[in-house]
Amino acid sequence: MAEKTIVIWGAGKIGRGFVADVFHAAGYHVVFVDASETLVAQLRHAGCYTVVRAESPERRQDASIQGYRALSTAQTDEVAAAIAETDLLALAVFPQDIAQAAQQIARGILHRRARYPYLPLDIILCTNLAHAGPQFRALLQEALPLEAREYLDSQVGIVETLVIRMVTEPPAELRQREPLLVWTNGYPQLMVDRHAFKGEIPRVPGLRLVNDMRAEEARKLYTYNTFQAALAYLGAAHGYQLAVDCIADPEIRAEAEGALVEASHAVQAEYGFAAGEMGSWVEDVVTQTNNPILGDTVKRLAADPRRKLGREDRLVGPALLAHKHRIQPKYLIRAIAAGLGYSDPDDPGAVYVQQRLAVLGLPEGVREVCRLTAAETDLAEAIVGACQRLPAKEQ
């Protein structure tokens, strides 16, 4: 195992466009594993693909990822052998796919245990799921026989991450020319929980080691996602289709930045981030979002309001945290109201929210959708009031 290798389970946009980019740049040999036979065949046939790091119209880098290997999950023996021999494994799949992935990865863990019983394996989780570590470890425990669980506990690290790099659809003409191309904002760092590794922490420039993953998760969700959701829901009511068009509207930008500031102050109060550091972080949130070359859409940022209006998610979550620290969340409340008014007949989450509001009425509908308790009646009433003040076209 002289050459450093990483197995990336999931060759989608994050797997190809972020994880592979970070580790390929550090000299790692990449092995992709994916359930899509079509995608695996494309990767093999192409032999390379491009990751566009488009930080701004003036700053763009194109990285060529090559020399990789691509395996289908159906190649069970080859995949298990790759896991047995790898230095690292990264999981980059949708949350609904992690249970199936755990079943298949367990086979590779058994092969590794048989060959190298004292060699650690760290699994880096790059899935959009809060607190994914304990869930994934439990799935592996279920998939492994009893005699292998001590090995899982002592030798397998489950490393949570925070993915801030944005990945969007490339321009149509580029996608037609190179179907595997991945279009990103080039955010350079993958945050990882430094305390979760069982083996040596990889010396990879793109990794940022963090001490308190929960604080970093809250900061990301309650700043990046808060700002982008506020922009999308407020901008949708004005007919905007792109995030940058929302930011270009002074009124919408002021509202969304107001929500961002309230949320950031709440996060700072809760987790003790330094004021200067938090200020720089907030500026970066706006800069990263205001990137016209990405072409990020209101539809993507607004998608699934059923989830995004939940009590621990990007709008109600920071409003509750602000309330806890005696910070008046007036901008957040207006953003929540805009989210409750968001309508898209092609979005099941949006249809669900509108149906529940229609069936239950506004006061009870707000409490159910936002999952607010009786102790949070004042916040619920403020949201209802903001909904009632929405212009008719936004309902």
Contacts in CASP RR format, 6 or more apart in sequence:
PFRMAT RR
TARGET T0000
AUTHOR 0000-0000-0000
METHOD contacts of the structure
MODEL  1
MAEKTIVIWGAGKIGRGFVADVFHAAGYHVVFVDASETLVAQLRHAGCYT
VVRAESPERRQDASIQGYRALSTAQTDEVAAAIAETDLLALAVFPQDIAQ
AAQQIARGILHRRARYPYLPLDIILCTNLAHAGPQFRALLQEALPLEARE
YLDSQVGIVETLVIRMVTEPPAELRQREPLLVWTNGYPQLMVDRHAFKGE
IPRVPGLRLVNDMRAEEARKLYTYNTFQAALAYLGAAHGYQLAVDCIADP
EIRAEAEGALVEASHAVQAEYGFAAGEMGSWVEDVVTQTNNPILGDTVKR
LAADPRRKLGREDRLVGPALLAHKHRIQPKYLIRAIAAGLGYSDPDDPGA
VYVQQRLAVLGLPEGVREVCRLTAAETDLAEAIVGACQRLPAKEQ
1 85 0 8 1.000
1 87 0 8 1.000
3 29 0 8 1.000
4 26 0 8 1.000
4 27 0 8 1.000
4 28 0 8 1.000
4 29 0 8 1.000
4 87 0 8 1.000
4 202 0 8 1.000
5 28 0 8 1.000
5 29 0 8 1.000
5 30 0 8 1.000
5 31 0 8 1.000
5 85 0 8 1.000
5 86 0 8 1.000
5 87 0 8 1.000
5 88 0 8 1.000
6 19 0 8 1.000
6 23 0 8 1.000
6 28 0 8 1.000
6 29 0 8 1.000
6 30 0 8 1.000
6 31 0 8 1.000
6 86 0 8 1.000
6 87 0 8 1.000
6 88 0 8 1.000
6 89 0 8 1.000
6 90 0 8 1.000
7 31 0 8 1.000
7 33 0 8 1.000
7 82 0 8 1.000
7 83 0 8 1.000
7 86 0 8 1.000
7 88 0 8 1.000
7 89 0 8 1.000
7 90 0 8 1.000
8 15 0 8 1.000
8 19 0 8 1.000
8 20 0 8 1.000
8 23 0 8 1.000
8 30 0 8 1.000
8 31 0 8 1.000
8 32 0 8 1.000
8 33 0 8 1.000
8 89 0 8 1.000
8 90 0 8 1.000
8 92 0 8 1.000
9 33 0 8 1.000
9 34 0 8 1.000
9 89 0 8 1.000
9 90 0 8 1.000
9 91 0 8 1.000
9 92 0 8 1.000
9 93 0 8 1.000
9 101 0 8 1.000
9 105 0 8 1.000
10 32 0 8 1.000
10 33 0 8 1.000
10 34 0 8 1.000
10 35 0 8 1.000
10 91 0 8 1.000
10 92 0 8 1.000
10 93 0 8 1.000
11 32 0 8 1.000
11 33 0 8 1.000
11 34 0 8 1.000
11 36 0 8 1.000
11 39 0 8 1.000
11 40 0 8 1.000
11 43 0 8 1.000
11 70 0 8 1.000
11 92 0 8 1.000
12 34 0 8 1.000
12 39 0 8 1.000
12 92 0 8 1.000
13 167 0 8 1.000
13 182 0 8 1.000
14 92 0 8 1.000
14 126 0 8 1.000
14 163 0 8 1.000
14 165 0 8 1.000
14 167 0 8 1.000
15 32 0 8 1.000
15 90 0 8 1.000
15 92 0 8 1.000
15 126 0 8 1.000
16 32 0 8 1.000
16 49 0 8 1.000
16 51 0 8 1.000
16 65 0 8 1.000
16 180 0 8 1.000
16 182 0 8 1.000
17 51 0 8 1.000
17 65 0 8 1.000
17 165 0 8 1.000
17 167 0 8 1.000
17 182 0 8 1.000
17 184 0 8 1.000
18 92 0 8 1.000
18 126 0 8 1.000
18 163 0 8 1.000
18 165 0 8 1.000
18 167 0 8 1.000
18 184 0 8 1.000
18 190 0 8 1.000
19 90 0 8 1.000
19 92 0 8 1.000
19 124 0 8 1.000
19 126 0 8 1.000
19 190 0 8 1.000
20 30 0 8 1.000
20 32 0 8 1.000
20 51 0 8 1.000
20 65 0 8 1.000
20 68 0 8 1.000
21 51 0 8 1.000
21 53 0 8 1.000
21 63 0 8 1.000
21 65 0 8 1.000
21 184 0 8 1.000
22 190 0 8 1.000
22 204 0 8 1.000
22 206 0 8 1.000
22 207 0 8 1.000
23 30 0 8 1.000
23 88 0 8 1.000
23 90 0 8 1.000
23 202 0 8 1.000
23 204 0 8 1.000
24 30 0 8 1.000
24 63 0 8 1.000
24 65 0 8 1.000
24 68 0 8 1.000
25 63 0 8 1.000
25 205 0 8 1.000
25 206 0 8 1.000
26 202 0 8 1.000
26 203 0 8 1.000
26 204 0 8 1.000
26 205 0 8 1.000
26 206 0 8 1.000
28 87 0 8 1.000
28 88 0 8 1.000
28 204 0 8 1.000
29 67 0 8 1.000
29 68 0 8 1.000
29 69 0 8 1.000
30 65 0 8 1.000
30 67 0 8 1.000
30 68 0 8 1.000
30 69 0 8 1.000
31 68 0 8 1.000
31 69 0 8 1.000
31 70 0 8 1.000
31 71 0 8 1.000
31 82 0 8 1.000
31 86 0 8 1.000
32 40 0 8 1.000
32 43 0 8 1.000
32 68 0 8 1.000
32 69 0 8 1.000
32 70 0 8 1.000
32 71 0 8 1.000
33 71 0 8 1.000
33 72 0 8 1.000
33 73 0 8 1.000
33 79 0 8 1.000
33 82 0 8 1.000
34 40 0 8 1.000
34 70 0 8 1.000
34 71 0 8 1.000
34 72 0 8 1.000
34 73 0 8 1.000
35 72 0 8 1.000
35 73 0 8 1.000
35 97 0 8 1.000
35 100 0 8 1.000
36 72 0 8 1.000
37 72 0 8 1.000
37 74 0 8 1.000
40 70 0 8 1.000
40 71 0 8 1.000
40 72 0 8 1.000
42 179 0 8 1.000
42 180 0 8 1.000
43 49 0 8 1.000
43 68 0 8 1.000
43 70 0 8 1.000
43 180 0 8 1.000
44 70 0 8 1.000
46 180 0 8 1.000
47 66 0 8 1.000
47 67 0 8 1.000
47 68 0 8 1.000
48 64 0 8 1.000
48 65 0 8 1.000
48 66 0 8 1.000
48 67 0 8 1.000
49 64 0 8 1.000
49 65 0 8 1.000
49 178 0 8 1.000
49 180 0 8 1.000
49 181 0 8 1.000
49 182 0 8 1.000
50 62 0 8 1.000
50 63 0 8 1.000
50 64 0 8 1.000
50 65 0 8 1.000
50 178 0 8 1.000
50 180 0 8 1.000
50 181 0 8 1.000
50 182 0 8 1.000
51 62 0 8 1.000
51 63 0 8 1.000
51 65 0 8 1.000
51 181 0 8 1.000
51 182 0 8 1.000
51 184 0 8 1.000
52 60 0 8 1.000
52 61 0 8 1.000
52 62 0 8 1.000
52 170 0 8 1.000
52 181 0 8 1.000
52 182 0 8 1.000
52 183 0 8 1.000
52 184 0 8 1.000
53 60 0 8 1.000
53 61 0 8 1.000
53 62 0 8 1.000
53 63 0 8 1.000
53 184 0 8 1.000
53 185 0 8 1.000
53 186 0 8 1.000
54 60 0 8 1.000
54 183 0 8 1.000
54 184 0 8 1.000
54 185 0 8 1.000
54 186 0 8 1.000
54 291 0 8 1.000
54 293 0 8 1.000
54 294 0 8 1.000
55 61 0 8 1.000
55 185 0 8 1.000
55 186 0 8 1.000
55 291 0 8 1.000
56 291 0 8 1.000
56 293 0 8 1.000
57 292 0 8 1.000
57 293 0 8 1.000
60 293 0 8 1.000
61 186 0 8 1.000
69 82 0 8 1.000
71 78 0 8 1.000
71 79 0 8 1.000
71 82 0 8 1.000
73 79 0 8 1.000
73 104 0 8 1.000
76 104 0 8 1.000
76 107 0 8 1.000
79 104 0 8 1.000
79 107 0 8 1.000
79 108 0 8 1.000
80 107 0 8 1.000
80 108 0 8 1.000
80 110 0 8 1.000
80 111 0 8 1.000
81 108 0 8 1.000
81 111 0 8 1.000
83 89 0 8 1.000
83 105 0 8 1.000
83 107 0 8 1.000
83 108 0 8 1.000
83 109 0 8 1.000
83 111 0 8 1.000
83 112 0 8 1.000
83 121 0 8 1.000
84 108 0 8 1.000
84 111 0 8 1.000
84 112 0 8 1.000
84 114 0 8 1.000
84 115 0 8 1.000
84 116 0 8 1.000
85 112 0 8 1.000
86 121 0 8 1.000
87 202 0 8 1.000
88 121 0 8 1.000
88 122 0 8 1.000
88 123 0 8 1.000
88 124 0 8 1.000
88 202 0 8 1.000
89 105 0 8 1.000
89 121 0 8 1.000
89 122 0 8 1.000
89 123 0 8 1.000
89 124 0 8 1.000
90 123 0 8 1.000
90 124 0 8 1.000
90 125 0 8 1.000
90 126 0 8 1.000
91 98 0 8 1.000
91 101 0 8 1.000
91 105 0 8 1.000
91 123 0 8 1.000
91 124 0 8 1.000
91 125 0 8 1.000
91 126 0 8 1.000
91 127 0 8 1.000
91 136 0 8 1.000
92 126 0 8 1.000
92 127 0 8 1.000
93 101 0 8 1.000
93 127 0 8 1.000
94 127 0 8 1.000
94 128 0 8 1.000
95 127 0 8 1.000
95 128 0 8 1.000
95 129 0 8 1.000
95 132 0 8 1.000
98 127 0 8 1.000
98 129 0 8 1.000
98 132 0 8 1.000
98 135 0 8 1.000
98 136 0 8 1.000
98 139 0 8 1.000
99 139 0 8 1.000
102 136 0 8 1.000
102 139 0 8 1.000
102 140 0 8 1.000
102 142 0 8 1.000
102 143 0 8 1.000
103 139 0 8 1.000
103 143 0 8 1.000
105 123 0 8 1.000
105 140 0 8 1.000
105 143 0 8 1.000
106 140 0 8 1.000
106 143 0 8 1.000
106 144 0 8 1.000
109 121 0 8 1.000
109 140 0 8 1.000
109 144 0 8 1.000
109 148 0 8 1.000
109 151 0 8 1.000
109 152 0 8 1.000
109 156 0 8 1.000
110 144 0 8 1.000
110 145 0 8 1.000
110 148 0 8 1.000
112 119 0 8 1.000
112 121 0 8 1.000
113 148 0 8 1.000
113 151 0 8 1.000
113 155 0 8 1.000
117 151 0 8 1.000
117 155 0 8 1.000
118 155 0 8 1.000
119 155 0 8 1.000
120 155 0 8 1.000
120 156 0 8 1.000
120 157 0 8 1.000
120 197 0 8 1.000
120 198 0 8 1.000
120 199 0 8 1.000
121 155 0 8 1.000
121 156 0 8 1.000
121 157 0 8 1.000
121 198 0 8 1.000
122 156 0 8 1.000
122 157 0 8 1.000
122 159 0 8 1.000
122 196 0 8 1.000
122 197 0 8 1.000
122 198 0 8 1.000
122 199 0 8 1.000
123 136 0 8 1.000
123 156 0 8 1.000
123 157 0 8 1.000
123 158 0 8 1.000
123 159 0 8 1.000
124 159 0 8 1.000
124 161 0 8 1.000
124 192 0 8 1.000
125 132 0 8 1.000
125 133 0 8 1.000
125 136 0 8 1.000
125 158 0 8 1.000
125 159 0 8 1.000
125 160 0 8 1.000
125 161 0 8 1.000
126 161 0 8 1.000
126 163 0 8 1.000
126 190 0 8 1.000
128 163 0 8 1.000
129 135 0 8 1.000
130 217 0 8 1.000
130 221 0 8 1.000
130 312 0 8 1.000
131 160 0 8 1.000
131 217 0 8 1.000
132 160 0 8 1.000
133 158 0 8 1.000
133 160 0 8 1.000
133 196 0 8 1.000
136 158 0 8 1.000
137 152 0 8 1.000
137 156 0 8 1.000
137 158 0 8 1.000
140 152 0 8 1.000
140 156 0 8 1.000
140 158 0 8 1.000
141 149 0 8 1.000
141 152 0 8 1.000
144 152 0 8 1.000
154 198 0 8 1.000
155 198 0 8 1.000
156 198 0 8 1.000
157 196 0 8 1.000
157 197 0 8 1.000
157 198 0 8 1.000
157 199 0 8 1.000
158 196 0 8 1.000
159 192 0 8 1.000
159 193 0 8 1.000
159 196 0 8 1.000
159 197 0 8 1.000
160 192 0 8 1.000
160 193 0 8 1.000
160 196 0 8 1.000
160 213 0 8 1.000
161 190 0 8 1.000
161 191 0 8 1.000
161 192 0 8 1.000
161 193 0 8 1.000
162 190 0 8 1.000
162 191 0 8 1.000
162 210 0 8 1.000
162 213 0 8 1.000
162 216 0 8 1.000
162 217 0 8 1.000
162 220 0 8 1.000
163 190 0 8 1.000
164 187 0 8 1.000
164 189 0 8 1.000
164 191 0 8 1.000
164 220 0 8 1.000
164 224 0 8 1.000
164 288 0 8 1.000
165 184 0 8 1.000
165 185 0 8 1.000
165 186 0 8 1.000
165 187 0 8 1.000
165 190 0 8 1.000
166 184 0 8 1.000
166 185 0 8 1.000
166 187 0 8 1.000
166 288 0 8 1.000
166 291 0 8 1.000
166 294 0 8 1.000
166 296 0 8 1.000
167 182 0 8 1.000
167 183 0 8 1.000
167 184 0 8 1.000
168 183 0 8 1.000
168 184 0 8 1.000
168 294 0 8 1.000
168 295 0 8 1.000
168 296 0 8 1.000
168 297 0 8 1.000
168 300 0 8 1.000
169 175 0 8 1.000
169 183 0 8 1.000
169 295 0 8 1.000
170 181 0 8 1.000
170 182 0 8 1.000
170 183 0 8 1.000
171 183 0 8 1.000
174 181 0 8 1.000
174 183 0 8 1.000
175 181 0 8 1.000
183 294 0 8 1.000
185 288 0 8 1.000
185 291 0 8 1.000
185 294 0 8 1.000
187 288 0 8 1.000
188 206 0 8 1.000
189 206 0 8 1.000
189 207 0 8 1.000
189 208 0 8 1.000
190 206 0 8 1.000
190 207 0 8 1.000
190 208 0 8 1.000
191 207 0 8 1.000
191 208 0 8 1.000
191 210 0 8 1.000
191 213 0 8 1.000
191 216 0 8 1.000
192 207 0 8 1.000
192 208 0 8 1.000
192 209 0 8 1.000
192 210 0 8 1.000
193 210 0 8 1.000
193 213 0 8 1.000
194 201 0 8 1.000
194 209 0 8 1.000
194 210 0 8 1.000
194 211 0 8 1.000
195 211 0 8 1.000
201 207 0 8 1.000
201 209 0 8 1.000
210 216 0 8 1.000
212 271 0 8 1.000
215 271 0 8 1.000
215 272 0 8 1.000
215 273 0 8 1.000
218 267 0 8 1.000
218 270 0 8 1.000
218 271 0 8 1.000
218 321 0 8 1.000
219 267 0 8 1.000
219 271 0 8 1.000
219 273 0 8 1.000
219 281 0 8 1.000
221 313 0 8 1.000
221 314 0 8 1.000
222 263 0 8 1.000
222 264 0 8 1.000
222 266 0 8 1.000
222 267 0 8 1.000
222 314 0 8 1.000
222 317 0 8 1.000
222 318 0 8 1.000
222 321 0 8 1.000
223 260 0 8 1.000
223 263 0 8 1.000
223 264 0 8 1.000
223 267 0 8 1.000
223 281 0 8 1.000
223 282 0 8 1.000
223 285 0 8 1.000
224 285 0 8 1.000
224 288 0 8 1.000
224 289 0 8 1.000
225 308 0 8 1.000
225 313 0 8 1.000
225 314 0 8 1.000
226 259 0 8 1.000
226 260 0 8 1.000
226 263 0 8 1.000
226 314 0 8 1.000
226 315 0 8 1.000
226 318 0 8 1.000
226 332 0 8 1.000
226 335 0 8 1.000
227 256 0 8 1.000
227 257 0 8 1.000
227 259 0 8 1.000
227 260 0 8 1.000
227 285 0 8 1.000
227 286 0 8 1.000
227 289 0 8 1.000
228 243 0 8 1.000
228 289 0 8 1.000
228 301 0 8 1.000
229 301 0 8 1.000
229 302 0 8 1.000
229 308 0 8 1.000
229 314 0 8 1.000
229 315 0 8 1.000
229 335 0 8 1.000
229 339 0 8 1.000
230 255 0 8 1.000
230 256 0 8 1.000
230 259 0 8 1.000
230 260 0 8 1.000
230 315 0 8 1.000
230 331 0 8 1.000
230 332 0 8 1.000
230 335 0 8 1.000
230 338 0 8 1.000
231 243 0 8 1.000
231 246 0 8 1.000
231 247 0 8 1.000
231 252 0 8 1.000
231 253 0 8 1.000
231 256 0 8 1.000
231 289 0 8 1.000
231 298 0 8 1.000
231 301 0 8 1.000
232 243 0 8 1.000
232 246 0 8 1.000
232 298 0 8 1.000
232 299 0 8 1.000
232 301 0 8 1.000
232 302 0 8 1.000
232 342 0 8 1.000
233 302 0 8 1.000
233 305 0 8 1.000
233 335 0 8 1.000
233 338 0 8 1.000
233 339 0 8 1.000
233 341 0 8 1.000
233 342 0 8 1.000
234 246 0 8 1.000
234 252 0 8 1.000
234 255 0 8 1.000
234 256 0 8 1.000
234 334 0 8 1.000
234 335 0 8 1.000
234 338 0 8 1.000
235 245 0 8 1.000
235 246 0 8 1.000
235 249 0 8 1.000
235 252 0 8 1.000
235 298 0 8 1.000
235 338 0 8 1.000
236 298 0 8 1.000
236 302 0 8 1.000
236 338 0 8 1.000
236 342 0 8 1.000
237 338 0 8 1.000
237 341 0 8 1.000
237 342 0 8 1.000
237 390 0 8 1.000
237 391 0 8 1.000
237 393 0 8 1.000
237 394 0 8 1.000
238 246 0 8 1.000
238 249 0 8 1.000
238 252 0 8 1.000
239 298 0 8 1.000
240 246 0 8 1.000
240 249 0 8 1.000
240 252 0 8 1.000
240 298 0 8 1.000
241 297 0 8 1.000
241 298 0 8 1.000
241 299 0 8 1.000
242 292 0 8 1.000
242 295 0 8 1.000
242 296 0 8 1.000
242 297 0 8 1.000
242 298 0 8 1.000
243 289 0 8 1.000
243 290 0 8 1.000
243 294 0 8 1.000
243 295 0 8 1.000
243 296 0 8 1.000
243 297 0 8 1.000
243 298 0 8 1.000
243 301 0 8 1.000
244 290 0 8 1.000
244 291 0 8 1.000
244 292 0 8 1.000
244 295 0 8 1.000
244 296 0 8 1.000
246 252 0 8 1.000
246 253 0 8 1.000
246 256 0 8 1.000
246 298 0 8 1.000
247 253 0 8 1.000
247 256 0 8 1.000
247 286 0 8 1.000
247 289 0 8 1.000
247 290 0 8 1.000
255 331 0 8 1.000
255 334 0 8 1.000
255 335 0 8 1.000
256 331 0 8 1.000
256 335 0 8 1.000
257 286 0 8 1.000
258 331 0 8 1.000
259 315 0 8 1.000
259 318 0 8 1.000
259 329 0 8 1.000
259 331 0 8 1.000
259 332 0 8 1.000
259 334 0 8 1.000
259 335 0 8 1.000
260 282 0 8 1.000
260 285 0 8 1.000
260 286 0 8 1.000
261 282 0 8 1.000
261 331 0 8 1.000
262 318 0 8 1.000
262 319 0 8 1.000
262 322 0 8 1.000
262 327 0 8 1.000
262 328 0 8 1.000
262 329 0 8 1.000
262 330 0 8 1.000
262 331 0 8 1.000
262 332 0 8 1.000
263 318 0 8 1.000
263 321 0 8 1.000
263 322 0 8 1.000
263 332 0 8 1.000
264 278 0 8 1.000
264 279 0 8 1.000
264 281 0 8 1.000
264 282 0 8 1.000
265 322 0 8 1.000
265 325 0 8 1.000
265 327 0 8 1.000
266 318 0 8 1.000
266 321 0 8 1.000
266 322 0 8 1.000
266 324 0 8 1.000
266 325 0 8 1.000
266 327 0 8 1.000
266 329 0 8 1.000
267 273 0 8 1.000
267 278 0 8 1.000
267 318 0 8 1.000
267 321 0 8 1.000
268 275 0 8 1.000
268 278 0 8 1.000
269 321 0 8 1.000
269 325 0 8 1.000
269 327 0 8 1.000
270 321 0 8 1.000
270 324 0 8 1.000
270 325 0 8 1.000
273 281 0 8 1.000
289 296 0 8 1.000
299 344 0 8 1.000
302 308 0 8 1.000
302 339 0 8 1.000
302 342 0 8 1.000
302 344 0 8 1.000
302 347 0 8 1.000
302 350 0 8 1.000
303 347 0 8 1.000
304 347 0 8 1.000
304 348 0 8 1.000
304 349 0 8 1.000
304 350 0 8 1.000
305 339 0 8 1.000
305 340 0 8 1.000
305 342 0 8 1.000
305 347 0 8 1.000
305 349 0 8 1.000
305 350 0 8 1.000
305 353 0 8 1.000
306 348 0 8 1.000
306 349 0 8 1.000
306 350 0 8 1.000
306 352 0 8 1.000
306 353 0 8 1.000
306 369 0 8 1.000
307 313 0 8 1.000
307 349 0 8 1.000
308 314 0 8 1.000
308 315 0 8 1.000
308 339 0 8 1.000
309 315 0 8 1.000
309 316 0 8 1.000
309 336 0 8 1.000
309 339 0 8 1.000
309 340 0 8 1.000
309 353 0 8 1.000
309 369 0 8 1.000
309 370 0 8 1.000
310 316 0 8 1.000
310 317 0 8 1.000
310 369 0 8 1.000
310 370 0 8 1.000
310 371 0 8 1.000
311 317 0 8 1.000
311 320 0 8 1.000
311 370 0 8 1.000
311 371 0 8 1.000
311 372 0 8 1.000
315 332 0 8 1.000
315 335 0 8 1.000
315 336 0 8 1.000
315 339 0 8 1.000
316 336 0 8 1.000
316 370 0 8 1.000
316 371 0 8 1.000
316 372 0 8 1.000
318 329 0 8 1.000
318 332 0 8 1.000
319 329 0 8 1.000
319 332 0 8 1.000
319 333 0 8 1.000
319 336 0 8 1.000
319 379 0 8 1.000
320 376 0 8 1.000
320 379 0 8 1.000
322 328 0 8 1.000
322 329 0 8 1.000
322 332 0 8 1.000
323 329 0 8 1.000
323 376 0 8 1.000
323 379 0 8 1.000
329 379 0 8 1.000
333 379 0 8 1.000
333 382 0 8 1.000
333 383 0 8 1.000
333 386 0 8 1.000
334 386 0 8 1.000
336 370 0 8 1.000
336 383 0 8 1.000
336 386 0 8 1.000
337 383 0 8 1.000
337 385 0 8 1.000
337 386 0 8 1.000
337 387 0 8 1.000
337 389 0 8 1.000
337 390 0 8 1.000
338 390 0 8 1.000
338 394 0 8 1.000
339 353 0 8 1.000
340 353 0 8 1.000
340 357 0 8 1.000
340 366 0 8 1.000
340 369 0 8 1.000
340 383 0 8 1.000
340 387 0 8 1.000
341 353 0 8 1.000
341 354 0 8 1.000
341 387 0 8 1.000
341 390 0 8 1.000
341 394 0 8 1.000
341 395 0 8 1.000
342 350 0 8 1.000
342 353 0 8 1.000
343 350 0 8 1.000
343 354 0 8 1.000
344 350 0 8 1.000
344 351 0 8 1.000
345 351 0 8 1.000
353 369 0 8 1.000
356 365 0 8 1.000
356 368 0 8 1.000
356 369 0 8 1.000
357 365 0 8 1.000
357 366 0 8 1.000
357 369 0 8 1.000
360 368 0 8 1.000
362 384 0 8 1.000
362 387 0 8 1.000
362 388 0 8 1.000
363 380 0 8 1.000
363 381 0 8 1.000
363 384 0 8 1.000
366 372 0 8 1.000
366 380 0 8 1.000
366 383 0 8 1.000
366 384 0 8 1.000
366 387 0 8 1.000
367 380 0 8 1.000
370 380 0 8 1.000
370 383 0 8 1.000
372 379 0 8 1.000
372 380 0 8 1.000
387 395 0 8 1.000
END
